[in-house]
Amino acid sequence: SKRAGFIRRVCTPCAKVVAIVDRAGGEVGLAGLVDIFVAEGLTRDQVDVVLDAQVGDAPTIRDRLTSNMTNHLMRNLGMPGRQSPEDVMKVRTAMRSGGGAGTWTGGEDPPDHH
């Protein structure tokens, strides 16, 4: 949301985060990404802003990363990885709104299943 400059459309920290995520391609785990972000001099706040940026109705970069990592893990366990970034976005949205059957918020006990 901050101005990037007169010519550039994206600020330098945002461009770095996007470039790192694109290079990693879902093959680097979360801990590996954190190490790369730190090595590039990026703060957690800078990274979080970019990963959670919602552009229109498209999934966030964090949704895309979650999808890639989940599918990679599932394939390594011998299961088909079919989770799309849109699927992750739907789950995230449902969890944030507290809606959906069978959902509860962190710190609460799950509902009784009588």
MARTI-825391 format. One record per atom (N, C-alpha, C): residue number from 1; chain; z, x, y. Coordinates in steps of 0.2 Angstrom, whole numbers, always signed. Each point is the difference from the previous one (the first is absolute). Example, Ala and Ser with C-alpha at 12.3 -4.5 7.8 and 13.67 -1.06 7.14 Angstrom:
<nodes>
@pos->1, unit->A, pz->+39, px->+66, py->-28
@pos->1, unit->A, pz->+0, px->-4, py->+6
@pos->1, unit->A, pz->+0, px->+4, py->+6
@pos->2, unit->A, pz->-4, px->-2, py->+5
@pos->2, unit->A, pz->+1, px->+4, py->+6
@pos->2, unit->A, pz->+3, px->-4, py->+5
</nodes>
This chain:
<nodes>
@pos->1, unit->A, pz->+0, px->+4, py->-6
@pos->1, unit->A, pz->+0, px->-4, py->+6
@pos->1, unit->A, pz->+0, px->+4, py->+6
@pos->2, unit->A, pz->+1, px->+7, py->+0
@pos->2, unit->A, pz->+0, px->+4, py->+5
@pos->2, unit->A, pz->-7, px->+2, py->+2
@pos->3, unit->A, pz->-1, px->+2, py->+6
@pos->3, unit->A, pz->-7, px->+3, py->+2
@pos->3, unit->A, pz->-1, px->+6, py->-4
@pos->4, unit->A, pz->-6, px->+1, py->-2
@pos->4, unit->A, pz->-2, px->+6, py->-4
@pos->4, unit->A, pz->-3, px->+5, py->+5
@pos->5, unit->A, pz->-3, px->-2, py->+5
@pos->5, unit->A, pz->-3, px->+5, py->+5
@pos->5, unit->A, pz->-6, px->-4, py->+3
@pos->6, unit->A, pz->-3, px->+4, py->+4
@pos->6, unit->A, pz->-6, px->-3, py->+4
@pos->6, unit->A, pz->-6, px->-1, py->-5
@pos->7, unit->A, pz->-1, px->+5, py->-4
@pos->7, unit->A, pz->-6, px->+0, py->-5
@pos->7, unit->A, pz->+2, px->-3, py->-7
@pos->8, unit->A, pz->+5, px->+3, py->-3
@pos->8, unit->A, pz->+2, px->-2, py->-6
@pos->8, unit->A, pz->+3, px->-7, py->-1
@pos->9, unit->A, pz->-2, px->-3, py->-6
@pos->9, unit->A, pz->+3, px->-7, py->-1
@pos->9, unit->A, pz->+6, px->+0, py->-4
@pos->10, unit->A, pz->+2, px->+6, py->-3
@pos->10, unit->A, pz->+6, px->+0, py->-5
@pos->10, unit->A, pz->+3, px->+6, py->+3
@pos->11, unit->A, pz->+7, px->+0, py->+0
@pos->11, unit->A, pz->+4, px->+5, py->+2
@pos->11, unit->A, pz->+0, px->+6, py->-5
@pos->12, unit->A, pz->+2, px->+6, py->+2
@pos->12, unit->A, pz->+0, px->+5, py->-5
@pos->12, unit->A, pz->+5, px->-1, py->-6
@pos->13, unit->A, pz->+6, px->-2, py->+1
@pos->13, unit->A, pz->+4, px->-1, py->-6
@pos->13, unit->A, pz->-3, px->-6, py->-5
@pos->14, unit->A, pz->-2, px->-5, py->+3
@pos->14, unit->A, pz->-3, px->-5, py->-4
@pos->14, unit->A, pz->-6, px->+2, py->-4
@pos->15, unit->A, pz->-4, px->+4, py->+3
@pos->15, unit->A, pz->-6, px->+3, py->-3
@pos->15, unit->A, pz->+2, px->+5, py->-6
@pos->16, unit->A, pz->+5, px->+4, py->+1
@pos->16, unit->A, pz->+3, px->+4, py->-5
@pos->16, unit->A, pz->+2, px->-4, py->-6
@pos->17, unit->A, pz->+4, px->-5, py->+1
@pos->17, unit->A, pz->+3, px->-4, py->-5
@pos->17, unit->A, pz->-6, px->-3, py->-4
@pos->18, unit->A, pz->-5, px->-3, py->+3
@pos->18, unit->A, pz->-6, px->-3, py->-3
@pos->18, unit->A, pz->-4, px->+5, py->-4
@pos->19, unit->A, pz->-1, px->+6, py->+3
@pos->19, unit->A, pz->-3, px->+6, py->-4
@pos->19, unit->A, pz->+3, px->+2, py->-6
@pos->20, unit->A, pz->+7, px->+1, py->+0
@pos->20, unit->A, pz->+4, px->+2, py->-5
@pos->20, unit->A, pz->+0, px->-5, py->-6
@pos->21, unit->A, pz->+0, px->-7, py->+2
@pos->21, unit->A, pz->+0, px->-5, py->-5
@pos->21, unit->A, pz->-7, px->+0, py->-4
@pos->22, unit->A, pz->-5, px->+1, py->+5
@pos->22, unit->A, pz->-7, px->+0, py->-3
@pos->22, unit->A, pz->-1, px->+6, py->-5
@pos->23, unit->A, pz->+2, px->+6, py->+2
@pos->23, unit->A, pz->+0, px->+5, py->-4
@pos->23, unit->A, pz->+4, px->+0, py->-7
@pos->24, unit->A, pz->+5, px->-3, py->+1
@pos->24, unit->A, pz->+5, px->-1, py->-6
@pos->24, unit->A, pz->-4, px->-5, py->-5
@pos->25, unit->A, pz->-3, px->-5, py->+2
@pos->25, unit->A, pz->-4, px->-5, py->-4
@pos->25, unit->A, pz->+4, px->-3, py->-6
@pos->26, unit->A, pz->+7, px->-1, py->+1
@pos->26, unit->A, pz->+4, px->-3, py->-5
@pos->26, unit->A, pz->+2, px->+4, py->-5
@pos->27, unit->A, pz->-2, px->+7, py->+0
@pos->27, unit->A, pz->+2, px->+4, py->-6
@pos->27, unit->A, pz->+6, px->+4, py->+2
@pos->28, unit->A, pz->+2, px->+0, py->+6
@pos->28, unit->A, pz->+7, px->+3, py->+2
@pos->28, unit->A, pz->+5, px->-5, py->+0
@pos->29, unit->A, pz->+6, px->+1, py->-3
@pos->29, unit->A, pz->+5, px->-4, py->+0
@pos->29, unit->A, pz->+3, px->-1, py->+7
@pos->30, unit->A, pz->+5, px->-4, py->+0
@pos->30, unit->A, pz->+3, px->-1, py->+7
@pos->30, unit->A, pz->+4, px->+6, py->+2
@pos->31, unit->A, pz->+3, px->+3, py->-4
@pos->31, unit->A, pz->+4, px->+6, py->+1
@pos->31, unit->A, pz->-5, px->+6, py->+3
@pos->32, unit->A, pz->-6, px->+0, py->-3
@pos->32, unit->A, pz->-5, px->+5, py->+2
@pos->32, unit->A, pz->-3, px->-2, py->+7
@pos->33, unit->A, pz->-1, px->-6, py->+1
@pos->33, unit->A, pz->-2, px->-2, py->+7
@pos->33, unit->A, pz->+5, px->+1, py->+5
@pos->34, unit->A, pz->+7, px->-1, py->-2
@pos->34, unit->A, pz->+5, px->+2, py->+5
@pos->34, unit->A, pz->+0, px->+7, py->+2
@pos->35, unit->A, pz->-1, px->+4, py->-5
@pos->35, unit->A, pz->+0, px->+8, py->+1
@pos->35, unit->A, pz->-6, px->+1, py->+5
@pos->36, unit->A, pz->-6, px->-3, py->-2
@pos->36, unit->A, pz->-6, px->+2, py->+5
@pos->36, unit->A, pz->+1, px->-2, py->+7
@pos->37, unit->A, pz->+3, px->-6, py->+1
@pos->37, unit->A, pz->+2, px->-3, py->+6
@pos->37, unit->A, pz->+4, px->+5, py->+4
@pos->38, unit->A, pz->+6, px->+2, py->-3
@pos->38, unit->A, pz->+4, px->+5, py->+3
@pos->38, unit->A, pz->-3, px->+6, py->+2
@pos->39, unit->A, pz->-4, px->+3, py->-5
@pos->39, unit->A, pz->-4, px->+6, py->+1
@pos->39, unit->A, pz->-4, px->-1, py->+6
@pos->40, unit->A, pz->-3, px->-6, py->+2
@pos->40, unit->A, pz->-4, px->-1, py->+5
@pos->40, unit->A, pz->+3, px->-1, py->+7
@pos->41, unit->A, pz->+7, px->+0, py->-1
@pos->41, unit->A, pz->+4, px->-1, py->+6
@pos->41, unit->A, pz->+1, px->-8, py->+2
@pos->42, unit->A, pz->-1, px->-4, py->-4
@pos->42, unit->A, pz->+0, px->-7, py->+1
@pos->42, unit->A, pz->+7, px->-3, py->-1
@pos->43, unit->A, pz->+2, px->-4, py->+4
@pos->43, unit->A, pz->+7, px->-3, py->-1
@pos->43, unit->A, pz->-1, px->-7, py->-4
@pos->44, unit->A, pz->+6, px->-2, py->-3
@pos->44, unit->A, pz->+0, px->-6, py->-4
@pos->44, unit->A, pz->-3, px->-6, py->+4
@pos->45, unit->A, pz->+3, px->+0, py->+6
@pos->45, unit->A, pz->-2, px->-6, py->+5
@pos->45, unit->A, pz->-8, px->+0, py->+1
@pos->46, unit->A, pz->-3, px->+6, py->+1
@pos->46, unit->A, pz->-7, px->+0, py->+1
@pos->46, unit->A, pz->-4, px->-2, py->-6
@pos->47, unit->A, pz->+3, px->+2, py->-6
@pos->47, unit->A, pz->-4, px->-2, py->-6
@pos->47, unit->A, pz->+1, px->-7, py->-2
@pos->48, unit->A, pz->+6, px->-3, py->+1
@pos->48, unit->A, pz->+1, px->-7, py->-1
@pos->48, unit->A, pz->-4, px->-4, py->+4
@pos->49, unit->A, pz->-1, px->+1, py->+6
@pos->49, unit->A, pz->-4, px->-4, py->+5
@pos->49, unit->A, pz->-7, px->+0, py->-3
@pos->50, unit->A, pz->-3, px->+5, py->-2
@pos->50, unit->A, pz->-7, px->+0, py->-2
@pos->50, unit->A, pz->+0, px->-3, py->-7
@pos->51, unit->A, pz->+4, px->+1, py->-5
@pos->51, unit->A, pz->+0, px->-3, py->-6
@pos->51, unit->A, pz->+1, px->-7, py->+0
@pos->52, unit->A, pz->+4, px->-3, py->+5
@pos->52, unit->A, pz->+1, px->-7, py->+0
@pos->52, unit->A, pz->-4, px->-4, py->+5
@pos->53, unit->A, pz->-5, px->+4, py->+3
@pos->53, unit->A, pz->-4, px->-4, py->+5
@pos->53, unit->A, pz->-4, px->-5, py->-3
@pos->54, unit->A, pz->+0, px->-6, py->+3
@pos->54, unit->A, pz->-4, px->-6, py->-3
@pos->54, unit->A, pz->-6, px->+0, py->+5
@pos->55, unit->A, pz->-6, px->+1, py->-3
@pos->55, unit->A, pz->-6, px->-1, py->+4
@pos->55, unit->A, pz->-4, px->-6, py->-3
@pos->56, unit->A, pz->+1, px->-6, py->+4
@pos->56, unit->A, pz->-3, px->-6, py->-2
@pos->56, unit->A, pz->+3, px->-3, py->-6
@pos->57, unit->A, pz->-4, px->-2, py->-5
@pos->57, unit->A, pz->+3, px->-3, py->-6
@pos->57, unit->A, pz->+0, px->+5, py->-6
@pos->58, unit->A, pz->-2, px->+7, py->+2
@pos->58, unit->A, pz->-1, px->+5, py->-5
@pos->58, unit->A, pz->+7, px->+2, py->-2
@pos->59, unit->A, pz->+0, px->+3, py->-7
@pos->59, unit->A, pz->+7, px->+3, py->-2
@pos->59, unit->A, pz->+1, px->+6, py->+4
@pos->60, unit->A, pz->+6, px->+2, py->+0
@pos->60, unit->A, pz->+2, px->+6, py->+4
@pos->60, unit->A, pz->-1, px->+6, py->-4
@pos->61, unit->A, pz->+0, px->+6, py->+3
@pos->61, unit->A, pz->-1, px->+6, py->-4
@pos->61, unit->A, pz->+6, px->+1, py->-6
@pos->62, unit->A, pz->+6, px->-2, py->+2
@pos->62, unit->A, pz->+5, px->+0, py->-5
@pos->62, unit->A, pz->-1, px->-5, py->-6
@pos->63, unit->A, pz->-4, px->-6, py->+1
@pos->63, unit->A, pz->-2, px->-4, py->-5
@pos->63, unit->A, pz->-5, px->+4, py->-4
@pos->64, unit->A, pz->-4, px->+3, py->+3
@pos->64, unit->A, pz->-6, px->+4, py->-4
@pos->64, unit->A, pz->+3, px->+5, py->-4
@pos->65, unit->A, pz->+5, px->+4, py->+3
@pos->65, unit->A, pz->+4, px->+5, py->-4
@pos->65, unit->A, pz->+3, px->-2, py->-6
@pos->66, unit->A, pz->+4, px->-6, py->+1
@pos->66, unit->A, pz->+4, px->-3, py->-5
@pos->66, unit->A, pz->-5, px->-2, py->-6
@pos->67, unit->A, pz->-5, px->-3, py->+2
@pos->67, unit->A, pz->-5, px->-2, py->-5
@pos->67, unit->A, pz->-3, px->+6, py->-4
@pos->68, unit->A, pz->-2, px->+5, py->+3
@pos->68, unit->A, pz->-2, px->+6, py->-3
@pos->68, unit->A, pz->+5, px->+3, py->-5
@pos->69, unit->A, pz->+6, px->+1, py->+3
@pos->69, unit->A, pz->+5, px->+3, py->-4
@pos->69, unit->A, pz->+2, px->-5, py->-6
@pos->70, unit->A, pz->+0, px->-6, py->+1
@pos->70, unit->A, pz->+2, px->-5, py->-6
@pos->70, unit->A, pz->-5, px->+1, py->-5
@pos->71, unit->A, pz->-7, px->-1, py->+2
@pos->71, unit->A, pz->-5, px->+1, py->-5
@pos->71, unit->A, pz->+0, px->+6, py->-3
@pos->72, unit->A, pz->+1, px->+6, py->+3
@pos->72, unit->A, pz->+0, px->+6, py->-3
@pos->72, unit->A, pz->+6, px->+1, py->-5
@pos->73, unit->A, pz->+5, px->-3, py->+1
@pos->73, unit->A, pz->+6, px->+0, py->-4
@pos->73, unit->A, pz->-2, px->-4, py->-6
@pos->74, unit->A, pz->-2, px->-6, py->+1
@pos->74, unit->A, pz->-2, px->-5, py->-6
@pos->74, unit->A, pz->-5, px->+3, py->-4
@pos->75, unit->A, pz->-5, px->+3, py->+2
@pos->75, unit->A, pz->-5, px->+4, py->-4
@pos->75, unit->A, pz->+3, px->+5, py->-4
@pos->76, unit->A, pz->+4, px->+4, py->+3
@pos->76, unit->A, pz->+4, px->+5, py->-4
@pos->76, unit->A, pz->+4, px->-2, py->-5
@pos->77, unit->A, pz->+2, px->-7, py->+0
@pos->77, unit->A, pz->+4, px->-3, py->-5
@pos->77, unit->A, pz->-4, px->-4, py->-5
@pos->78, unit->A, pz->-7, px->+1, py->+1
@pos->78, unit->A, pz->-4, px->-3, py->-5
@pos->78, unit->A, pz->-2, px->-7, py->+2
@pos->79, unit->A, pz->+2, px->-3, py->+6
@pos->79, unit->A, pz->-2, px->-7, py->+2
@pos->79, unit->A, pz->-5, px->+1, py->+5
@pos->80, unit->A, pz->-4, px->-6, py->+0
@pos->80, unit->A, pz->-5, px->+0, py->+6
@pos->80, unit->A, pz->+4, px->-1, py->+6
@pos->81, unit->A, pz->-3, px->+4, py->+5
@pos->81, unit->A, pz->+3, px->-1, py->+7
@pos->81, unit->A, pz->-4, px->-4, py->+4
@pos->82, unit->A, pz->+2, px->-6, py->+2
@pos->82, unit->A, pz->-4, px->-5, py->+3
@pos->82, unit->A, pz->+3, px->-2, py->+7
@pos->83, unit->A, pz->+5, px->+3, py->+2
@pos->83, unit->A, pz->+3, px->-3, py->+6
@pos->83, unit->A, pz->-4, px->+3, py->+7
@pos->84, unit->A, pz->-3, px->-5, py->+3
@pos->84, unit->A, pz->-3, px->+1, py->+6
@pos->84, unit->A, pz->+4, px->+1, py->+6
@pos->85, unit->A, pz->-2, px->+3, py->+6
@pos->85, unit->A, pz->+4, px->+0, py->+6
@pos->85, unit->A, pz->+2, px->-7, py->+2
@pos->86, unit->A, pz->-5, px->-5, py->-1
@pos->86, unit->A, pz->+1, px->-7, py->+2
@pos->86, unit->A, pz->+6, px->-3, py->-4
@pos->87, unit->A, pz->+0, px->+2, py->-6
@pos->87, unit->A, pz->+6, px->-2, py->-4
@pos->87, unit->A, pz->+6, px->+2, py->+2
@pos->88, unit->A, pz->+1, px->+7, py->+2
@pos->88, unit->A, pz->+6, px->+3, py->+3
@pos->88, unit->A, pz->+2, px->-4, py->+6
@pos->89, unit->A, pz->-5, px->-1, py->+4
@pos->89, unit->A, pz->+1, px->-4, py->+7
@pos->89, unit->A, pz->+3, px->-7, py->-1
@pos->90, unit->A, pz->-3, px->-3, py->-5
@pos->90, unit->A, pz->+3, px->-7, py->-2
@pos->90, unit->A, pz->+7, px->+1, py->-2
@pos->91, unit->A, pz->+2, px->+4, py->-4
@pos->91, unit->A, pz->+7, px->+1, py->-3
@pos->91, unit->A, pz->+4, px->+2, py->+6
@pos->92, unit->A, pz->-2, px->+5, py->+4
@pos->92, unit->A, pz->+4, px->+2, py->+6
@pos->92, unit->A, pz->+1, px->-6, py->+5
@pos->93, unit->A, pz->-5, px->-4, py->+1
@pos->93, unit->A, pz->+1, px->-5, py->+5
@pos->93, unit->A, pz->+5, px->-6, py->-3
@pos->94, unit->A, pz->-1, px->-1, py->-7
@pos->94, unit->A, pz->+5, px->-5, py->-3
@pos->94, unit->A, pz->+7, px->+3, py->+0
@pos->95, unit->A, pz->+1, px->+6, py->-1
@pos->95, unit->A, pz->+7, px->+3, py->+0
@pos->95, unit->A, pz->+3, px->+0, py->+7
@pos->96, unit->A, pz->-5, px->+1, py->+5
@pos->96, unit->A, pz->+3, px->+0, py->+7
@pos->96, unit->A, pz->+2, px->-7, py->+2
@pos->97, unit->A, pz->-4, px->-5, py->-2
@pos->97, unit->A, pz->+1, px->-7, py->+2
@pos->97, unit->A, pz->+6, px->-3, py->-4
@pos->98, unit->A, pz->+2, px->+3, py->-6
@pos->98, unit->A, pz->+5, px->-2, py->-4
@pos->98, unit->A, pz->-3, px->-6, py->-4
@pos->99, unit->A, pz->-6, px->-1, py->+0
@pos->99, unit->A, pz->-3, px->-6, py->-4
@pos->99, unit->A, pz->-2, px->+2, py->-7
@pos->100, unit->A, pz->-2, px->-5, py->-4
@pos->100, unit->A, pz->-2, px->+1, py->-6
@pos->100, unit->A, pz->+5, px->-1, py->-6
@pos->101, unit->A, pz->-2, px->-3, py->-5
@pos->101, unit->A, pz->+5, px->-2, py->-5
@pos->101, unit->A, pz->+2, px->+7, py->-4
@pos->102, unit->A, pz->+6, px->+0, py->-1
@pos->102, unit->A, pz->+3, px->+6, py->-4
@pos->102, unit->A, pz->+1, px->+6, py->+5
@pos->103, unit->A, pz->+0, px->-1, py->+6
@pos->103, unit->A, pz->+1, px->+6, py->+5
@pos->103, unit->A, pz->+7, px->-1, py->+3
@pos->104, unit->A, pz->+3, px->+6, py->+1
@pos->104, unit->A, pz->+7, px->+0, py->+4
@pos->104, unit->A, pz->+0, px->+6, py->+4
@pos->105, unit->A, pz->+4, px->+0, py->+5
@pos->105, unit->A, pz->+0, px->+6, py->+4
@pos->105, unit->A, pz->+5, px->+5, py->-3
@pos->106, unit->A, pz->-1, px->+7, py->+2
@pos->106, unit->A, pz->+4, px->+5, py->-2
@pos->106, unit->A, pz->+8, px->-1, py->+1
@pos->107, unit->A, pz->+4, px->+2, py->-4
@pos->107, unit->A, pz->+7, px->-1, py->+1
@pos->107, unit->A, pz->+3, px->-7, py->-3
@pos->108, unit->A, pz->-5, px->-4, py->-2
@pos->108, unit->A, pz->+2, px->-7, py->-2
@pos->108, unit->A, pz->+0, px->+1, py->-8
@pos->109, unit->A, pz->+3, px->-5, py->-3
@pos->109, unit->A, pz->-1, px->-1, py->-7
@pos->109, unit->A, pz->-6, px->-4, py->-2
@pos->110, unit->A, pz->-3, px->+1, py->-5
@pos->110, unit->A, pz->-6, px->-4, py->-2
@pos->110, unit->A, pz->+2, px->-7, py->-1
@pos->111, unit->A, pz->-4, px->-5, py->+1
@pos->111, unit->A, pz->+2, px->-7, py->-1
@pos->111, unit->A, pz->+1, px->-1, py->-8
@pos->112, unit->A, pz->+5, px->-5, py->-1
@pos->112, unit->A, pz->+1, px->-1, py->-7
@pos->112, unit->A, pz->-6, px->-4, py->-3
@pos->113, unit->A, pz->-1, px->+2, py->-6
@pos->113, unit->A, pz->-6, px->-3, py->-4
@pos->113, unit->A, pz->+3, px->-5, py->-6
@pos->114, unit->A, pz->+2, px->-6, py->+2
@pos->114, unit->A, pz->+3, px->-4, py->-5
@pos->114, unit->A, pz->-5, px->-5, py->-2
</nodes>
